Structure formats: C-alpha cells, structure tokens
C-alpha cells in the first residue's frame, strides 16, 4: 500500500503543479489505455471466435464460386475488419491530442508567469524558473502520454491489416 499512496501523491502533485490541463491529459491517457487493453482483449480472445464462427458459416455453404458467394465472402471479411478497426479513429486522435493539450497548458502557464512579472514590475530569475518549471509539466505529461500510445496504435493497425489478409486467405473459393 505505501507504493499506491506514493503514486497517488505523485499524481496529485503533478496535477497541482501542472494545472487543469494535466487533468485533461490524464483523462485522455486513461481513455487511450482503456481502449488499448480492450483492443488487445478483442484481438486475443474475441476475434478468433468470431473468425471461426464466420469460417464455419462459409464452409457450410455449398456454393463458393458464384458471384453471390463471392459477395457474401467479401461481406463476411468486411464485417470482421470493421470489428477489428472499431475505435481506431479515437485512438489515432488521442495520441496527437495529448501533446497539444500539454502545449496549451504550457502557454497558459507561461502567460501566468509573464502576468505575475508585469504585476510585480520585476523579473526575478527564481520566480521565473519556478513558473517555467510548472508550465513545462504540461508539455512533459502530454509527450509522455503521446509517446506511450504510438506503438499500440501502430500495432493494432498492423494487426487489423494482417488479420484481414489472413481471413481472406482462409475463406477459400
């Protein structure tokens, strides 16, 4: 439990230091990784059963070579492909959105630093460094979330393409 408490304290400090945009970045990270785990579960557990069921239906058909049969085959593969690519657009938006949210947080933090400097009438280096540090937390958070999501997006896109090709090979005429 001490490690969970330390993790909670670290996240609270990060949100406190980075501002409200870190909360948005954190929410996008939770959504993105929830979708990543869901897609992993789908490809490992759900898709094989769906593919086997569709293949059994295809094999049960007596006609495999007519135009109608080819259209049915194409529709079956297409339905499986749609199931494989569900949620991809959202994943592909969340990855580049995180650094942009971080940039907004950084710009707003820098504006706060400049406003405080203008109100005080001085440019104290210590105060500026502290403000810039707080502003950069947003950028760091956004980049960390984005970088962590790059590989899963590429992996699932590749898996969907590969599985679709394998299904097309499996559903013989």
Backbone as CSV, one residue per row, in Angstrom:
resi,resn,N_x,N_y,N_z,CA_x,CA_y,CA_z,C_x,C_y,C_z
1,UNK,0.795,-1.211,0.000,0.000,0.000,0.000,0.840,1.279,0.000
2,UNK,2.029,1.268,0.601,2.803,2.516,0.564,3.111,2.972,-0.862
3,UNK,3.306,2.023,-1.778,3.615,2.415,-3.150,2.391,3.052,-3.824
4,UNK,1.195,2.562,-3.517,-0.016,3.175,-4.077,-0.219,4.575,-3.526
5,UNK,0.076,4.754,-2.251,-0.042,6.076,-1.647,0.961,7.036,-2.281
6,UNK,2.181,6.556,-2.484,3.206,7.399,-3.104,2.813,7.751,-4.541
7,UNK,2.242,6.792,-5.257,1.789,7.050,-6.623,0.671,8.088,-6.632
8,UNK,-0.264,7.960,-5.715,-1.364,8.919,-5.620,-0.840,10.314,-5.309
9,UNK,0.075,10.401,-4.375,0.653,11.699,-4.009,1.392,12.301,-5.203
10,UNK,2.114,11.470,-5.952,2.843,11.970,-7.128,1.879,12.513,-8.182
11,UNK,0.774,11.819,-8.411,-0.210,12.277,-9.401,-0.870,13.569,-8.934
12,UNK,-1.203,13.643,-7.659,-1.816,14.864,-7.128,-0.849,16.038,-7.246
13,UNK,0.431,15.808,-6.936,1.433,16.875,-7.080,1.583,17.306,-8.530
14,UNK,1.563,16.340,-9.434,1.675,16.642,-10.858,0.505,17.495,-11.324
15,UNK,-0.696,17.133,-10.905,-1.882,17.903,-11.282,-1.828,19.293,-10.640
16,UNK,-1.399,19.346,-9.394,-1.310,20.644,-8.707,-0.282,21.547,-9.382
17,UNK,0.863,20.991,-9.737,1.925,21.781,-10.356,1.628,22.117,-11.815
18,UNK,0.965,21.219,-12.526,0.737,21.423,-13.955,-0.530,22.164,-14.297
19,UNK,-1.484,22.161,-13.418,-2.718,22.883,-13.678,-3.819,21.999,-14.252
20,UNK,-4.910,22.627,-14.673,-6.087,21.869,-15.116,-5.866,21.079,-16.409
21,UNK,-4.900,21.493,-17.213,-4.671,20.760,-18.460,-4.080,19.380,-18.209
22,UNK,-3.376,19.228,-17.104,-2.834,17.909,-16.757,-3.981,16.940,-16.476
23,UNK,-5.074,17.439,-15.926,-6.248,16.587,-15.692,-6.804,16.096,-17.030
24,UNK,-6.870,16.979,-18.021,-7.350,16.579,-19.355,-6.401,15.559,-19.981
25,UNK,-5.106,15.787,-19.821,-4.116,14.854,-20.363,-4.247,13.503,-19.670
26,UNK,-4.424,13.524,-18.362,-4.590,12.283,-17.601,-5.861,11.553,-18.039
27,UNK,-6.945,12.288,-18.259,-8.201,11.668,-18.704,-8.029,11.044,-20.091
28,UNK,-7.309,11.737,-20.979,-7.080,11.163,-22.311,-6.198,9.925,-22.224
29,UNK,-5.259,9.913,-21.271,-4.414,8.735,-21.088,-5.239,7.541,-20.601
30,UNK,-6.123,7.773,-19.655,-6.962,6.696,-19.135,-7.851,6.147,-20.249
31,UNK,-8.443,7.018,-21.032,-9.283,6.591,-22.144,-8.467,5.824,-23.185
32,UNK,-7.298,6.358,-23.531,-6.461,5.708,-24.538,-6.030,4.318,-24.087
33,UNK,-5.531,4.189,-22.867,-5.064,2.888,-22.405,-6.217,1.929,-22.138
34,UNK,-7.386,2.446,-21.780,-8.555,1.578,-21.685,-8.902,0.981,-23.037
35,UNK,-8.819,1.808,-24.068,-9.083,1.313,-25.419,-8.000,0.341,-25.877
36,UNK,-6.759,0.599,-25.502,-5.661,-0.302,-25.877,-5.893,-1.680,-25.265
37,UNK,-6.243,-1.724,-23.991,-6.493,-3.016,-23.347,-7.714,-3.712,-23.938
38,UNK,-8.743,-2.924,-24.277,-9.933,-3.508,-24.904,-9.588,-4.105,-26.261
39,UNK,-8.813,-3.400,-27.069,-8.423,-3.915,-28.386,-7.531,-5.150,-28.252
40,UNK,-6.642,-5.145,-27.261,-5.790,-6.319,-27.026,-6.667,-7.522,-26.696
41,UNK,-7.629,-7.317,-25.805,-8.562,-8.389,-25.439,-9.329,-8.866,-26.677
42,UNK,-9.777,-7.941,-27.491,-10.526,-8.294,-28.693,-9.687,-9.160,-29.629
43,UNK,-8.455,-8.734,-29.916,-7.619,-9.468,-30.865,-7.211,-10.839,-30.327
44,UNK,-7.022,-10.952,-29.023,-6.562,-12.223,-28.457,-7.697,-13.184,-28.114
45,UNK,-8.850,-12.669,-27.719,-9.927,-13.536,-27.235,-11.171,-13.554,-28.120
46,UNK,-11.603,-12.400,-28.566,-12.893,-12.299,-29.261,-12.757,-12.597,-30.754
47,UNK,-11.741,-12.004,-31.393,-11.593,-12.172,-32.838,-11.434,-13.629,-33.271
48,UNK,-10.623,-14.452,-32.591,-10.528,-15.855,-33.046,-11.875,-16.570,-33.062
49,UNK,-12.707,-16.311,-32.053,-14.033,-16.948,-32.015,-14.912,-16.418,-33.150
50,UNK,-14.892,-15.107,-33.362,-15.688,-14.534,-34.456,-15.232,-15.078,-35.811
51,UNK,-13.921,-15.163,-36.000,-13.378,-15.657,-37.267,-13.740,-17.124,-37.480
52,UNK,-13.653,-17.922,-36.414,-14.016,-19.341,-36.523,-15.496,-19.508,-36.842
53,UNK,-16.335,-18.717,-36.207,-17.779,-18.784,-36.486,-18.079,-18.398,-37.936
54,UNK,-17.454,-17.314,-38.403,-17.680,-16.887,-39.781,-17.137,-17.922,-40.764
55,UNK,-15.994,-18.516,-40.441,-15.420,-19.533,-41.325,-16.312,-20.772,-41.375
56,UNK,-16.891,-21.145,-40.228,-17.805,-22.292,-40.204,-19.037,-22.020,-41.067
57,UNK,-19.549,-20.813,-41.014,-20.688,-20.454,-41.856,-20.288,-20.530,-43.327
58,UNK,-19.104,-20.043,-43.652,-18.623,-20.082,-45.029,-18.448,-21.523,-45.508
59,UNK,-17.867,-22.356,-44.674,-17.638,-23.756,-45.057,-18.955,-24.517,-45.209
60,UNK,-19.978,-24.125,-44.446,-21.268,-24.800,-44.528,-22.000,-24.500,-45.838
61,UNK,-21.601,-23.463,-46.519,-22.217,-23.125,-47.803,-21.804,-24.148,-48.860
62,UNK,-22.717,-24.458,-49.729,-22.381,-25.386,-50.811,-21.792,-24.651,-52.008
63,UNK,-22.212,-23.423,-52.183,-21.747,-22.632,-53.324,-20.640,-21.679,-52.862
64,UNK,-19.441,-21.807,-53.443,-18.328,-20.932,-53.098,-17.812,-20.126,-54.287
65,UNK,-18.304,-20.407,-55.464,-17.690,-19.810,-56.648,-18.569,-18.821,-57.412
66,UNK,-19.827,-18.745,-57.091,-20.698,-17.824,-57.828,-20.427,-16.381,-57.400
67,UNK,-20.981,-15.455,-58.187,-20.827,-14.039,-57.867,-21.440,-13.740,-56.507
68,UNK,-22.587,-14.312,-56.224,-23.282,-14.108,-54.951,-22.434,-14.623,-53.780
69,UNK,-21.823,-15.780,-53.953,-20.982,-16.357,-52.900,-19.764,-15.472,-52.640
70,UNK,-19.190,-14.935,-53.694,-18.032,-14.051,-53.527,-18.424,-12.766,-52.798
71,UNK,-19.617,-12.272,-53.061,-20.084,-11.079,-52.363,-20.333,-11.369,-50.879
72,UNK,-20.868,-12.540,-50.593,-21.084,-12.948,-49.201,-19.747,-13.076,-48.487
73,UNK,-18.770,-13.699,-49.155,-17.419,-13.844,-48.588,-16.826,-12.463,-48.296
74,UNK,-16.946,-11.570,-49.248,-16.415,-10.217,-49.084,-17.094,-9.501,-47.914
75,UNK,-18.410,-9.676,-47.790,-19.148,-9.041,-46.693,-18.731,-9.621,-45.339
76,UNK,-18.497,-10.920,-45.274,-18.076,-11.542,-44.017,-16.705,-11.010,-43.583
77,UNK,-15.794,-10.933,-44.524,-14.456,-10.421,-44.212,-14.536,-8.947,-43.837
78,UNK,-15.373,-8.216,-44.536,-15.539,-6.790,-44.250,-16.109,-6.567,-42.850
79,UNK,-17.083,-7.366,-42.450,-17.650,-7.235,-41.104,-16.594,-7.501,-40.035
80,UNK,-15.774,-8.519,-40.268,-14.702,-8.805,-39.314,-13.681,-7.673,-39.285
81,UNK,-13.396,-7.091,-40.435,-12.460,-5.969,-40.480,-13.008,-4.759,-39.735
82,UNK,-14.286,-4.501,-39.890,-14.911,-3.383,-39.164,-14.830,-3.628,-37.658
83,UNK,-15.063,-4.855,-37.229,-14.949,-5.172,-35.807,-13.519,-4.973,-35.314
84,UNK,-12.542,-5.295,-36.163,-11.137,-5.132,-35.771,-10.735,-3.672,-35.665
85,UNK,-11.285,-2.825,-36.487,-10.855,-1.426,-36.522,-11.748,-0.492,-35.711
86,UNK,-12.678,-1.045,-34.959,-13.533,-0.227,-34.114,-12.677,0.531,-33.100
87,UNK,-12.889,1.805,-32.998,-12.164,2.627,-32.033,-10.840,3.179,-32.533
88,UNK,-10.388,2.766,-33.711,-9.111,3.266,-34.226,-9.104,4.784,-34.410
89,UNK,-10.166,5.366,-34.965,-10.118,6.827,-35.138,-9.921,7.573,-33.817
90,UNK,-10.581,7.117,-32.763,-10.412,7.782,-31.473,-8.985,7.599,-30.951
91,UNK,-8.447,6.396,-31.078,-7.058,6.171,-30.663,-6.109,7.061,-31.454
92,UNK,-6.361,7.195,-32.743,-5.484,7.994,-33.587,-5.638,9.490,-33.314
93,UNK,-6.707,9.897,-32.663,-6.866,11.299,-32.271,-6.236,11.540,-30.898
94,UNK,-6.373,10.592,-29.986,-5.853,10.774,-28.634,-4.329,10.900,-28.597
95,UNK,-3.641,10.172,-29.456,-2.173,10.208,-29.429,-1.635,11.602,-29.761
96,UNK,-2.038,12.239,-30.860,-1.505,13.586,-31.105,-2.178,14.681,-30.278
97,UNK,-3.346,14.391,-29.701,-4.034,15.402,-28.912,-3.321,15.676,-27.592
98,UNK,-2.698,14.675,-27.003,-2.065,14.840,-25.700,-0.954,15.890,-25.702
99,UNK,-0.007,15.863,-26.663,0.998,16.927,-26.643,0.414,18.310,-26.930
100,UNK,-0.680,18.347,-27.698,-1.313,19.646,-27.953,-1.949,20.199,-26.678
101,UNK,-2.567,19.328,-25.894,-3.083,19.766,-24.593,-1.941,20.234,-23.701
102,UNK,-0.820,19.514,-23.768,0.357,19.924,-22.994,0.864,21.279,-23.432
103,UNK,0.833,21.531,-24.719,1.285,22.824,-25.228,0.364,23.952,-24.774
104,UNK,-0.936,23.694,-24.780,-1.881,24.709,-24.282,-1.601,25.006,-22.817
105,UNK,-1.367,23.954,-22.029,-1.047,24.149,-20.620,0.241,24.920,-20.422
106,UNK,1.227,24.646,-21.255,2.498,25.357,-21.157,2.331,26.833,-21.502
107,UNK,1.615,27.109,-22.571,1.400,28.504,-22.971,0.624,29.249,-21.894
108,UNK,-0.417,28.623,-21.349,-1.186,29.316,-20.303,-0.325,29.515,-19.051
109,UNK,0.530,28.554,-18.726,1.438,28.715,-17.588,2.444,29.827,-17.807
110,UNK,2.955,29.920,-19.036,3.907,30.991,-19.346,3.215,32.352,-19.300
111,UNK,1.971,32.410,-19.740,1.235,33.673,-19.646,1.048,34.098,-18.194
112,UNK,0.795,33.132,-17.318,0.691,33.447,-15.891,2.005,33.981,-15.350
113,UNK,3.127,33.394,-15.767,4.448,33.871,-15.327,4.654,35.307,-15.784
114,UNK,4.335,35.580,-17.048,4.537,36.938,-17.557,3.604,37.933,-16.880
115,UNK,2.367,37.500,-16.587,1.442,38.386,-15.876,1.956,38.717,-14.490
116,UNK,2.467,37.714,-13.777,2.983,37.974,-12.427,4.217,38.866,-12.483
117,UNK,5.036,38.703,-13.527,6.199,39.578,-13.673,5.748,41.012,-13.940
118,UNK,4.713,41.175,-14.747,4.219,42.519,-15.057,3.603,43.173,-13.830
119,UNK,2.904,42.401,-13.013,2.290,42.962,-11.802,3.342,43.388,-10.783
120,UNK,4.393,42.584,-10.648,5.446,42.896,-9.680,6.393,43.966,-10.193
121,UNK,6.506,44.054,-11.483,7.406,45.032,-12.058,8.855,44.593,-12.047
122,UNK,9.079,43.297,-11.762,10.456,42.798,-11.762,10.489,41.413,-12.382
123,UNK,11.669,41.060,-12.857,11.865,39.747,-13.477,12.820,38.947,-12.606
124,UNK,12.327,38.496,-11.476,13.138,37.695,-10.562,13.396,36.332,-11.207
125,UNK,14.656,35.964,-11.359,15.024,34.717,-12.046,14.481,33.495,-11.311
126,UNK,14.473,33.530,-9.998,13.984,32.386,-9.212,12.486,32.173,-9.441
127,UNK,11.737,33.243,-9.429,10.295,33.152,-9.662,10.005,32.704,-11.088
128,UNK,10.770,33.246,-12.044,10.569,32.840,-13.434,10.878,31.368,-13.632
129,UNK,11.965,30.896,-13.038,12.348,29.487,-13.181,11.277,28.578,-12.601
130,UNK,10.725,28.961,-11.468,9.669,28.159,-10.854,8.430,28.125,-11.743
131,UNK,8.047,29.267,-12.301,6.881,29.332,-13.169,7.069,28.552,-14.457
132,UNK,8.261,28.656,-15.040,8.553,27.912,-16.263,8.547,26.414,-15.973
133,UNK,9.078,26.033,-14.836,9.076,24.617,-14.439,7.658,24.087,-14.338
134,UNK,6.787,24.846,-13.708,5.380,24.434,-13.593,4.726,24.352,-14.968
135,UNK,5.058,25.272,-15.851,4.456,25.277,-17.187,4.924,24.080,-18.008
136,UNK,6.164,23.693,-17.831,6.720,22.586,-18.622,6.169,21.222,-18.208
137,UNK,5.589,21.141,-17.038,4.995,19.875,-16.586,3.898,19.439,-17.555
138,UNK,3.141,20.384,-18.071,2.086,20.053,-19.048,2.683,19.445,-20.305
139,UNK,3.742,20.069,-20.811,4.369,19.543,-22.025,4.906,18.151,-21.790
140,UNK,5.587,17.956,-20.667,6.148,16.649,-20.352,5.044,15.594,-20.234
141,UNK,3.964,15.929,-19.563,2.857,14.983,-19.396,2.237,14.618,-20.745
142,UNK,1.996,15.614,-21.570,1.409,15.360,-22.885,2.298,14.506,-23.766
143,UNK,3.602,14.785,-23.750,4.529,13.992,-24.552,4.620,12.557,-24.046
144,UNK,4.641,12.387,-22.733,4.729,11.033,-22.162,3.515,10.197,-22.564
145,UNK,2.342,10.783,-22.494,1.126,10.058,-22.876,1.147,9.740,-24.366
146,UNK,1.529,10.701,-25.167,1.548,10.501,-26.616,2.557,9.439,-27.028
147,UNK,3.740,9.509,-26.483,4.775,8.541,-26.840,4.366,7.136,-26.414
148,UNK,3.733,7.029,-25.262,3.318,5.696,-24.804,2.212,5.107,-25.674
149,UNK,1.483,5.944,-26.410,0.399,5.449,-27.251,0.780,5.218,-28.704
150,UNK,1.973,5.633,-29.092,2.364,5.476,-30.504,2.441,4.017,-30.926
151,UNK,3.108,3.194,-30.145,3.285,1.796,-30.534,1.960,1.040,-30.584
152,UNK,1.108,1.131,-29.564,-0.167,0.390,-29.666,-0.998,0.761,-30.890
153,UNK,-1.028,2.032,-31.258,-1.803,2.440,-32.439,-1.228,1.771,-33.685
154,UNK,0.080,1.810,-33.820,0.729,1.166,-34.972,0.500,-0.350,-34.945
155,UNK,0.646,-0.949,-33.777,0.499,-2.397,-33.634,-0.893,-2.858,-34.044
156,UNK,-1.927,-2.191,-33.543,-3.295,-2.617,-33.841,-3.658,-2.358,-35.303
157,UNK,-3.151,-1.280,-35.874,-3.393,-1.033,-37.292,-2.763,-2.139,-38.132
158,UNK,-1.545,-2.524,-37.772,-0.850,-3.599,-38.474,-1.584,-4.934,-38.276
159,UNK,-2.014,-5.207,-37.046,-2.723,-6.461,-36.759,-4.019,-6.557,-37.550
160,UNK,-4.752,-5.462,-37.646,-6.014,-5.478,-38.396,-5.755,-5.778,-39.867
161,UNK,-4.729,-5.153,-40.420,-4.393,-5.400,-41.824,-3.960,-6.856,-42.029
162,UNK,-3.119,-7.355,-41.131,-2.627,-8.729,-41.222,-3.761,-9.738,-41.063
163,UNK,-4.596,-9.557,-40.065,-5.706,-10.483,-39.824,-6.701,-10.473,-40.983
164,UNK,-6.932,-9.322,-41.589,-7.831,-9.251,-42.735,-7.269,-10.054,-43.903
165,UNK,-5.966,-9.931,-44.139,-5.340,-10.717,-45.206,-5.405,-12.215,-44.903
166,UNK,-5.170,-12.579,-43.646,-5.244,-13.994,-43.271,-6.664,-14.538,-43.430
167,UNK,-7.646,-13.715,-43.085,-9.044,-14.141,-43.263,-9.375,-14.322,-44.736
168,UNK,-8.886,-13.410,-45.559,-9.136,-13.537,-46.999,-8.522,-14.813,-47.544
169,UNK,-7.366,-15.191,-47.037,-6.731,-16.454,-47.462,-7.482,-17.665,-46.927
170,UNK,-8.044,-17.533,-45.747,-8.720,-18.667,-45.096,-10.068,-18.980,-45.740
171,UNK,-10.751,-17.954,-46.207,-12.062,-18.135,-46.833,-11.849,-18.449,-48.310
172,UNK,-11.510,-19.688,-48.607,-11.189,-20.090,-49.980,-12.470,-20.237,-50.807
173,UNK,-12.296,-20.098,-52.101,-13.419,-20.242,-53.040,-13.719,-21.692,-53.274
